[in-house]
Amino acid sequence: MTERKNLPAKVFTQEVVVHMEQRGGLVARGMAAVMSSKDPSLAEDLDAFYRQARDVYNHITELGDKSGFGIVWTRSDLDNLKDALDAFKQLADKQYGKAYFPLSLLHNGGRSFPVHKEHAQHYARLAFDWCIANQKQDDPEIWNDLGRLYWLGEVVSTDYGQALYWYQKAAEGKLEQAQYNLGAMYYNGQGVSQDYQQARLWYRKAAEQRHTRAQYALGTMYYNGQGVVQDYEQAMFWYRMGAEQGNAWAQQSLGYMYEKGQGITQNYELALPWYRKAAEQGFARAQFNLAAMYNSGQLAEQDHEQAKFWYMKAAEQGHARAQYELSTMYSKGQGVIQDYQQAAFWCLKAAKQGHVRAQYAMGATFSKGRGVLQDYQQAAFWYDKAAEQGHAEAQFNLGFLYEKGQGVTQDYQQAAFWYGKAAEQKHVMAQLNLGFLYNNGLGVTQDDQQAVFWFLKAAEQGDMCAQYTLAIMYGNGQGVIQDDQQAVLWYGKAAEQGHAEAQFNLGLMYSKGQGVTRDEQQAASWYRKAGQQGETRALEQLKELGIGTREKIDLAAWEQLNEFTLSWKTPE
């Protein structure tokens, strides 16, 4: 280790109260005090300077750390962190060892803060060496920083056991950040067996010291029933504690509980301000939820413009659901001028993140050429992505592309495979098409019983084509025991939905008395309905029944039927 003059780090015990609007001012004033000091190398000056900078740094990062959660630094945060960075640099230049570690973290950057990996590594190494050299000082902050260095593994290999040891030592020294870190290790099972009871214990110790992230974590344990009996009231209590101190995750969670009515009476108007507080801190999830409330009409007034504004904020941070919803707004022209290209742009961003509905939508976008050039290969690619995630409509459409050979090599086996996946999820058209593949032996072994099985599934869901086809199979005894009554039943269901051929065949069944009592009036009624849809065979039957004059036929049907009388066709 390079020889350095390591100034002792005096424990600064006086509580520093930092108000949001004063944070940068405190750092700036501390810097000015040191620079104007007659002897700026005095330990007490450096300690005070460091304490002010570190408290500001701790407060900001506690409320919005770079590691996940979708928080971005506000302009004010960035200014304050820049002041802290400058302060730590000056302290580091004076070989003030405790400044090395926060300086390394700041140089690691993230969430709009500049990244300088070389400097980060340099200061992390200095921090590790300094903390090791000064580990015997009675200073929990040194122990906590050393634990974090072992946890990060940037200087030495990650060692959760060592991290746990130093966090424990600092936590027992009543440092709230260490108590939170120790709780997190027990919660995640890092360096120790996962233990929610221990996690809760340490989170609570930190939470009672007003550590907002610990308050949020404790609220989440009560919300999920982890290590405790699920208790929404306790969850709300701790979320509120963190939320009122400005913790965006707690604000978002409190808003969610108000929206869903968990632990309290459902109240959209109270959910809104908490979502907004978190959203204004750059929390993407809160921005999304805020937008969704404006978009859904849950509030007194639906506001698509506000919905678009907040979806955009979250989408620009990479929030996939927000990107998809923004795409939908552009596609429908809600709160924006309808723009299929913008719709495709945002939908593609969400799809690339694995958002299943966006992947399906991109398949449809390329299939229809809406906002993009029509491209069946790209359609197949995105349908496949969504299909692999179990999206039934995508599975059906992918099966259809394989059946028709659009964008892919025609492959009935693949068509049957994907139709089968969708059919098992009760997709009606997939059940119908799978039935036809079994009926014709395409991609599968020809099997009329399997065909009937899938036709029946679709028919029971009300698909008139499946009902008509099932009726034919009962009438012919194909895959089932021949049964005219069942044939009449299914012809009737399809006929009532307006299926012209079913109406004609049902008329024949009534004319012949097959599966039903012979009834020429009923036969004529169904022939008329079929004839009105252009089924010319029905006119032949009407003629045989002697119903062909203007006086006896329905006037409304006469004009539609008359054009077919010049060219009677013999029923097949």
C-alpha positions, -999 to 999 in steps of 0.1 A, spaced: 0 0 0 13 35 -9 24 54 22 1 82 30 -4 106 58 -38 93 71 -56 120 91 -76 106 120 -113 106 113 -129 123 143 -164 109 151 -189 137 144 -218 131 168 -238 163 164 -269 156 144 -270 176 112 -306 185 101 -306 189 64 -337 205 47 -342 198 11 -337 234 0 -305 238 21 -285 207 12 -264 223 -15 -261 254 5 -247 235 35 -220 218 13 -212 251 -4 -209 269 30 -188 241 44 -165 243 14 -162 281 18 -155 277 55 -127 253 49 -112 274 21 -113 306 42 -100 289 73 -66 302 85 -55 266 88 -78 244 66 -58 213 75 -71 214 111 -88 180 118 -120 197 133 -125 217 101 -120 187 79 -143 166 101 -171 193 99 -166 197 62 -167 159 56 -198 155 79 -218 181 60 -209 166 26 -215 130 37 -248 138 53 -260 154 21 -247 126 1 -263 99 24 -297 117 24 -299 120 -14 -287 85 -21 -310 71 5 -340 86 -12 -328 77 -47 -300 53 -51 -287 45 -86 -292 7 -82 -326 0 -97 -360 12 -86 -363 36 -115 -353 68 -97 -335 96 -115 -317 125 -99 -335 158 -101 -316 189 -112 -314 200 -75 -300 165 -65 -274 167 -92 -263 201 -81 -260 190 -45 -242 158 -54 -218 179 -75 -211 200 -45 -205 169 -24 -182 155 -51 -161 187 -50 -160 186 -12 -149 150 -12 -122 157 -38 -108 185 -17 -108 162 13 -92 134 -7 -64 158 -18 -57 164 19 -56 126 23 -87 126 44 -94 89 42 -132 88 49 -138 108 17 -124 81 -6 -153 58 -5 -182 82 -13 -159 97 -39 -156 63 -56 -193 58 -56 -200 92 -71 -175 85 -99 -193 52 -105 -222 75 -116 -256 63 -127 -290 79 -131 -277 110 -150 -246 114 -129 -213 113 -149 -194 81 -149 -156 79 -145 -147 43 -140 -109 49 -138 -113 74 -110 -139 52 -93 -115 23 -92 -87 45 -79 -107 59 -50 -122 25 -42 -87 11 -38 -77 40 -16 -109 36 4 -103 -1 10 -67 3 21 -77 32 44 -106 14 60 -84 -17 66 -57 5 81 -83 23 104 -106 -6 112 -98 -4 149 -111 31 153 -144 32 171 -162 45 140 -192 25 127 -191 45 94 -157 30 86 -170 -5 93 -201 1 72 -180 14 43 -157 -16 46 -187 -39 45 -200 -22 14 -166 -25 -3 -166 -63 3 -202 -64 -9 -195 -45 -41 -164 -66 -49 -147 -39 -70 -114 -39 -52 -113 -74 -39 -136 -103 -49 -171 -101 -35 -172 -116 0 -206 -116 15 -193 -131 47 -169 -102 53 -196 -77 43 -219 -93 68 -193 -91 95 -186 -54 91 -222 -45 86 -230 -64 119 -203 -45 137 -215 -11 124 -251 -20 130 -244 -29 166 -227 5 168 -262 19 160 -254 33 125 -288 32 107 -273 27 73 -255 -4 85 -286 -16 102 -305 -13 69 -276 -30 50 -276 -59 74 -313 -63 72 -310 -64 34 -284 -92 36 -307 -113 58 -336 -105 35 -317 -116 4 -298 -144 20 -264 -130 11 -235 -143 33 -261 -159 56 -292 -181 53 -322 -160 43 -340 -150 75 -370 -126 73 -372 -124 111 -336 -111 113 -342 -88 83 -373 -73 100 -354 -68 133 -326 -48 116 -349 -29 93 -370 -19 123 -339 -6 142 -330 15 112 -366 26 105 -369 38 141 -339 60 134 -359 75 105 -340 57 78 -365 60 50 -354 31 29 -356 9 59 -391 22 66 -401 13 30 -385 -21 33 -403 -28 66 -436 -17 51 -430 -41 22 -424 -70 46 -457 -63 63 -474 -58 29 -462 -92 16 -464 -111 49 -426 -119 50 -415 -129 84 -447 -115 98 -484 -120 95 -495 -99 65 -508 -66 79 -518 -38 55 -523 -14 84 -487 -18 95 -475 -17 59 -493 16 55 -479 30 88 -443 24 77 -449 35 41 -464 67 54 -434 73 76 -410 70 46 -433 89 23 -436 119 45 -398 121 46 -397 121 8 -389 85 0 -403 79 -35 -407 42 -32 -428 46 0 -448 74 -17 -455 51 -47 -465 22 -24 -488 44 -3 -505 57 -34 -510 21 -46 -526 11 -13 -550 40 -16 -558 31 -52 -565 -5 -44 -581 0 -10 -556 -21 9 -556 -14 46 -578 16 40 -609 27 21 -602 29 -16 -596 65 -25 -584 76 -59 -581 112 -49 -557 104 -21 -537 80 -43 -531 107 -68 -509 131 -47 -487 103 -35 -482 90 -70 -474 126 -81 -449 132 -53 -430 100 -63 -434 108 -100 -420 142 -96 -389 126 -81 -385 107 -113 -398 73 -101 -409 56 -133 -433 32 -117 -452 61 -100 -452 80 -133 -468 50 -150 -494 46 -122 -502 83 -123 -506 82 -160 -528 51 -158 -551 69 -133 -555 98 -157 -560 75 -187 -585 52 -171 -611 77 -159 -607 66 -122 -606 103 -113 -634 128 -116 -622 138 -150 -604 116 -175 -573 135 -188 -555 119 -218 -531 148 -221 -519 143 -185 -518 105 -191 -496 111 -222 -473 134 -203 -466 109 -175 -464 79 -197 -438 98 -217 -418 105 -186 -418 69 -176 -413 56 -212 -382 78 -216 -367 61 -186 -372 27 -203 -404 16 -184 -418 -10 -208 -454 -8 -197 -454 29 -201 -438 26 -236 -466 1 -246 -494 23 -232 -479 54 -250 -478 34 -282 -515 26 -277 -523 63 -272 -505 72 -304 -523 43 -322 -557 55 -310 -550 92 -311 -558 96 -274 -543 128 -260 -521 131 -291 -525 133 -329 -529 98 -342 -495 87 -354 -489 50 -363 -451 56 -368 -448 69 -332 -470 40 -320 -446 16 -337 -416 34 -323 -427 31 -287 -442 -3 -291 -409 -16 -305 -390 -3 -274 -413 -22 -251 -412 -53 -272 -374 -54 -271 -377 -54 -233 -398 -85 -234 -432 -69 -229 -455 -96 -242 -484 -75 -254 -460 -51 -271 -444 -81 -289 -478 -93 -301 -487 -57 -311 -454 -55 -331 -464 -87 -349 -497 -72 -358 -480 -39 -368 -457 -56 -393 -484 -80 -405 -507 -50 -413 -479 -26 -424 -493 0 -400 -466 27 -393 -440 4 -408 -434 -14 -441 -454 -46 -442 -431 -74 -434 -444 -109 -426 -409 -121 -416 -408 -95 -389 -444 -103 -380 -435 -139 -375 -405 -129 -354 -425 -109 -330 -455 -133 -329 -430 -160 -320 -415 -139 -291 -450 -133 -277 -461 -169 -284 -431 -183 -264 -444 -163 -235 -478 -179 -238 -498 -151 -255 -527 -170 -271 -535 -146 -299 -498 -145 -309 -498 -183 -309 -528 -184 -331 -514 -158 -355 -480 -176 -357 -499 -208 -364 -518 -191 -392 -485 -177 -408 -471 -213 -408 -503 -226 -423 -503 -201 -451 -465 -198 -455 -464 -161 -449 -430 -148 -436 -420 -184 -429 -417 -216 -448 -451 -233 -449 -452 -259 -422 -484 -276 -412 -467 -293 -382 -457 -259 -368 -491 -246 -376 -507 -275 -356 -483 -270 -328 -491 -233 -323 -528 -237 -329 -527 -264 -302 -510 -240 -277 -536 -214 -284 -565 -239 -285 -555 -251 -250 -560 -215 -238 -595 -216 -252 -587 -195 -283 -618 -202 -305 -603 -197 -339 -573 -218 -330 -597 -246 -319 -615 -243 -352 -584 -243 -373 -569 -272 -354 -601 -291 -360 -597 -285 -397 -561 -297 -397 -571 -329 -379 -600 -333 -403 -577 -330 -433 -546 -347 -419 -524 -316 -424 -494 -315 -400 -510 -342 -379 -523 -377 -384 -558 -375 -399 -582 -380 -370 -619 -372 -372 -624 -378 -335 -598 -352 -327 -614 -329 -353 -648 -333 -336 -632 -327 -302 -618 -293 -312 -649 -283 -333 -670 -290 -302 -647 -268 -280 -651 -239 -304 -688 -246 -310 -695 -245 -273 -679 -210 -272 -703 -198 -298 -683 -200 -331 -709 -204 -358 -684 -220 -383 -675 -247 -357 -712 -252 -350 -720 -256 -387 -691 -280 -392 -700 -300 -361 -735 -304 -374 -722 -318 -407 -701 -343 -389 -730 -354 -368 -751 -356 -399 -725 -378 -417 -715 -398 -386 -679 -386 -392 -658 -389 -360 -690 -394 -340 -720 -417 -340 -744 -404 -367 -771 -383 -349 -796 -362 -369 -809 -346 -337 -774 -333 -328 -770 -322 -364 -803 -301 -361 -791 -287 -327 -758 -274 -341 -773 -263 -374 -798 -243 -354 -772 -226 -333 -752 -216 -363 -784 -206 -382 -795 -183 -354 -762 -164 -358 -768 -159 -395 -748 -187 -411 -764 -190 -445 -754 -226 -453 -766 -237 -418 -799 -219 -424 -803 -238 -457 -793 -272 -442 -817 -266 -413 -844 -259 -438 -837 -292 -455 -838 -310 -422 -873 -295 -415 -884 -303 -451 -874 -340 -447 -882 -345 -411 -846 -355 -402 -838 -352 -365 -869 -330 -362 -907 -332 -369 -913 -324 -405 -925 -288 -408 -927 -270 -441 -934 -236 -425 -902 -238 -405 -884 -251 -436 -896 -221 -456 -887 -197 -429 -850 -209 -429 -849 -211 -467 -860 -174 -468 -833 -164 -443 -807 -183 -463 -819 -169 -496 -817 -133 -483 -780 -139 -479 -776 -151 -514 -779 -189 -508 -794 -197 -543 -801 -233 -533 -827 -220 -509 -847 -205 -538 -848 -239 -555 -864 -253 -523 -888 -224 -520 -899 -231 -556 -905 -267 -549 -926 -257 -519 -947 -235 -542 -934 -203 -526 -923 -182 -555 -949 -155 -561 -946 -120 -549 -978 -123 -529 -966 -153 -508 -930 -142 -502 -919 -117 -477 -918 -83 -494 -885 -73 -477 -869 -105 -491 -885 -103 -526 -860 -79 -541 -830 -98 -528 -845 -131 -539 -858 -120 -573 -823 -115 -588 -815 -152 -583 -847 -166 -599 -833 -163 -634 -806 -189 -627 -818 -217 -604 -790 -240 -593 -794 -276 -585 -784 -284 -549 -751 -302 -547 
